[in-house]
Amino acid sequence: MNRKVRRVSYVFLCLVPFLAIPVIAVRALRISGVYQTVGGLLFAAIIITAWILGARAIKTGPPRRQQQALAGALLLVPFTLMSLLWVGLAAPWEATPTENRMRYFVLLADSIAVAGGFVVLNDVLHETGERFYSTLGFAAAVFAGAAYVVWTSFALGVYVVKVRDGLTPPAVVAMGDVYDVLLFIACVLTYLTTAAFAASLGRARWLGRAATRAYLIVSLIALLFILLRGLSYPDARALSTAWYLQPGFIAGIPAVPWIMPFLLGVLLVRRAGEDSVD
């Protein structure tokens, strides 16, 4: 495979979360025919470039390369699916109940994929001999995935009922603080998972020192922001300043903790395809 094409694919995939988030946030794109086209093109571009970069090793590579590619592909799932299905939905308070039902269905699939990706990555790193940080990351990933699955299942159920009955049951509203704590735990553990696996990849020399340090610093800063924010997720409509100026709010948006795992997924996919470079 031409090195230049692979390099372009790598750069594009690294930019995907930062391209997808603004597109997802623009409510004005929710025009029939427009958001489906934009989403379809972005989704197709991600699939094609991931395949070029190395995801094809899942099918054709030796066992170790297959595991690397599978772990990477699973970590790519969140922004791949969100690019296809969330385009133009904007924030939950601006979307319709039907749109939010799809939003949380996608988040549920994403949470399962990310947890699965880290589980596979743990096995891959154990084969390299790195067991300390990868084991810590594995433990955090399992609990983060469980918290995400429970939280997204609850949120999905809320909107299934809301679409069906037109309102949210009072008993569900009363449990809001409990589920805020679940989301808090899921986000905190995901940042810790990312930091642990970045350290593990650094030990295995799959990440350079500077890149490892960058992952650790960003993870810890995001973790600090969400800890300072507290257990309860604030209502964006009640904030004194815009939500996008609130670091703690941003760090706790369900998909934001998956940005760095996505970038780790790009790294793994690239490594899986290195043996097939022309």
C-alpha positions in Angstrom: 0.0 0.0 0.0 1.4 3.4 -1.0 2.9 5.1 2.1 1.6 8.5 1.1 -2.0 7.2 0.9 -1.6 5.6 4.3 -0.1 8.8 5.8 -3.1 10.8 4.5 -5.5 8.1 5.9 -3.7 8.3 9.3 -4.0 12.1 9.5 -7.6 12.1 8.4 -8.6 9.5 11.1 -6.7 11.5 13.8 -8.9 14.5 12.8 -12.2 12.6 12.8 -13.3 13.4 16.4 -12.6 17.1 15.8 -14.4 17.1 12.5 -17.4 15.0 13.7 -18.1 16.9 16.9 -18.8 20.3 15.2 -20.9 18.6 12.5 -22.9 16.7 15.1 -23.5 19.9 17.1 -24.9 21.9 14.2 -28.7 21.7 14.5 -29.1 23.6 11.3 -27.9 20.5 9.4 -31.0 18.6 10.5 -32.5 19.0 7.0 -33.9 16.0 5.3 -31.5 14.8 2.6 -28.6 17.0 3.9 -27.6 15.3 7.2 -28.1 11.8 5.7 -25.7 12.7 2.8 -23.1 14.4 5.0 -23.3 11.6 7.6 -23.1 8.9 4.9 -20.0 10.5 3.3 -18.2 10.9 6.6 -19.0 7.4 7.7 -17.8 6.0 4.3 -14.6 8.0 4.5 -13.8 6.7 8.0 -14.4 3.1 6.9 -12.3 3.4 3.8 -9.4 5.2 5.4 -9.4 2.7 8.4 -9.3 -0.2 5.9 -6.4 1.4 4.0 -4.5 2.2 7.1 -4.6 -1.4 8.5 -8.1 -2.5 9.6 -7.9 -5.1 6.7 -5.5 -7.0 8.9 -8.6 -8.3 10.8 -9.3 -10.4 7.7 -5.9 -11.1 6.2 -3.2 -10.6 8.9 -1.5 -13.1 11.2 -3.1 -13.6 14.7 -1.3 -10.8 16.5 -2.0 -8.3 13.8 -5.6 -9.4 13.7 -5.9 -8.7 17.4 -4.2 -5.3 17.0 -6.6 -4.4 14.2 -9.6 -5.6 16.1 -8.8 -3.6 19.2 -8.2 -0.5 17.1 -11.4 -1.0 15.0 -13.5 -1.4 18.2 -12.0 1.8 19.6 -12.9 3.6 16.3 -16.6 2.6 16.6 -17.9 5.6 18.7 -17.1 8.4 16.3 -17.7 6.2 13.3 -21.3 5.5 14.3 -21.8 9.0 15.6 -20.7 10.4 12.3 -23.4 8.4 10.5 -26.3 8.7 12.9 -26.0 11.9 15.0 -25.3 14.4 12.3 -27.3 17.6 13.0 -28.9 16.3 16.2 -27.1 18.9 18.4 -27.5 18.8 22.2 -30.1 16.5 23.9 -32.2 19.4 25.0 -32.5 20.6 21.4 -33.3 17.3 19.9 -36.7 15.5 19.7 -37.5 12.5 21.8 -37.2 10.3 18.7 -33.8 11.7 17.9 -32.6 11.2 21.5 -33.8 7.6 21.4 -31.4 7.0 18.5 -28.7 9.1 20.3 -28.7 6.8 23.3 -29.0 3.6 21.3 -25.8 4.7 19.5 -24.2 5.6 22.8 -25.1 2.1 24.2 -23.4 0.4 21.2 -20.4 2.7 21.6 -19.9 1.9 25.2 -19.9 -1.8 24.5 -17.4 -1.4 21.6 -15.0 0.7 23.6 -15.0 -1.7 26.6 -14.5 -4.6 24.1 -11.6 -2.7 22.4 -9.8 -2.3 25.7 -10.3 -5.9 26.6 -8.7 -7.0 23.3 -5.9 -4.5 23.7 -5.2 -5.9 27.2 -4.6 -9.3 25.6 -2.4 -7.8 22.9 -0.2 -6.0 25.5 0.1 -9.0 27.7 1.7 -10.8 24.7 4.4 -8.1 24.6 5.2 -8.7 28.3 3.6 -5.5 29.6 1.2 -6.6 32.3 1.3 -3.9 35.0 -0.4 -0.9 33.4 -2.5 -3.0 31.0 -4.0 -4.9 33.9 -4.8 -1.6 35.7 -6.4 -0.3 32.5 -8.3 -3.5 32.0 -9.8 -3.3 35.5 -10.8 0.3 35.0 -12.2 -0.4 31.5 -14.5 -3.2 32.7 -16.1 -1.0 35.4 -16.2 2.0 33.1 -18.0 -0.1 30.4 -20.5 -1.4 33.0 -21.3 2.1 34.3 -21.7 3.4 30.7 -24.0 0.4 29.7 -26.2 0.9 32.8 -26.4 4.7 32.3 -27.1 4.6 28.5 -29.6 1.8 29.0 -31.5 3.9 31.5 -31.4 7.0 29.2 -32.5 4.9 26.2 -35.4 3.5 28.3 -36.4 7.0 29.3 -36.8 8.1 25.7 -38.4 4.9 24.6 -41.1 5.6 27.2 -41.2 9.3 26.2 -41.7 8.5 22.5 -44.4 6.0 23.4 -46.3 8.0 26.1 -45.3 11.6 25.5 -43.9 12.2 29.0 -41.2 11.0 31.4 -42.6 9.2 34.5 -42.0 11.2 37.8 -40.3 8.2 39.4 -37.7 8.3 36.6 -37.1 12.0 37.1 -36.6 11.4 40.8 -33.7 9.0 40.0 -31.9 11.6 38.0 -29.1 12.3 40.5 -28.4 8.5 40.9 -27.8 8.2 37.1 -25.7 11.4 37.1 -23.4 9.6 39.5 -23.2 6.6 37.1 -22.2 8.9 34.3 -19.6 10.6 36.5 -18.1 7.2 37.4 -18.1 6.1 33.7 -16.3 9.2 32.6 -13.7 9.2 35.4 -12.9 5.5 34.9 -12.6 6.0 31.1 -10.0 8.8 31.6 -8.1 6.5 34.0 -8.4 3.6 31.5 -6.9 5.8 28.8 -4.1 6.9 31.0 -3.2 3.4 32.1 -3.2 2.0 28.5 -1.2 5.0 27.2 1.4 4.2 29.9 1.3 0.5 28.9 1.7 1.3 25.2 4.6 3.6 26.2 6.3 0.7 28.0 5.7 -1.6 25.0 7.3 1.2 22.9 4.2 1.5 20.7 3.9 5.1 21.8 6.9 7.5 22.0 7.7 9.3 25.2 6.2 12.6 24.1 3.0 11.0 22.9 2.7 8.9 26.1 3.2 12.0 28.2 0.6 13.9 26.2 -2.0 11.2 26.7 -1.3 11.2 30.4 -1.4 14.9 30.8 -4.7 15.3 28.8 -6.3 12.4 30.7 -5.3 13.8 34.1 -6.4 17.4 33.2 -9.8 16.1 32.0 -10.1 14.0 35.1 -9.4 17.1 37.3 -12.0 19.1 35.4 -14.7 16.5 36.0 -13.7 16.0 39.7 -13.9 19.8 40.3 -17.3 19.8 38.6 -18.7 17.3 41.1 -21.0 14.2 40.9 -24.1 16.0 39.5 -24.2 16.8 35.8 -25.2 20.5 35.4 -28.2 21.6 33.4 -26.7 23.5 30.5 -29.8 25.7 30.3 -29.2 26.8 33.9 -25.5 27.6 33.6 -24.4 31.2 34.1 -22.1 31.0 31.1 -22.3 28.9 27.9 -21.8 25.2 28.3 -18.9 25.2 25.8 -17.0 27.5 28.1 -17.3 25.1 31.1 -14.4 22.6 31.1 -16.2 20.3 33.7 -19.3 20.2 31.5 -17.3 19.3 28.4 -15.2 16.7 30.1 -18.4 15.0 31.2 -20.2 14.9 27.9 -20.6 11.1 27.4 -18.7 10.9 24.1 -15.8 13.2 25.0 -13.9 10.6 27.1 -13.8 8.4 24.0 -11.8 10.9 21.9 -8.4 9.7 23.2 -9.4 6.0 23.0 -10.3 6.7 19.3 -6.8 8.1 18.7 -5.3 5.0 20.4 -7.4 3.0 18.0 -6.0 4.8 15.0 -2.5 4.0 16.3 -3.3 0.3 16.7 -4.9 0.1 13.2 -1.8 1.8 11.7 0.5 -0.7 13.5 -1.6 -3.6 12.3 -1.2 -2.5 8.7 2.6 -1.8 8.8 3.5 -5.3 7.6 1.6 -4.7 4.3 3.2 -1.4 3.4 4.8 -1.5 -0.1 
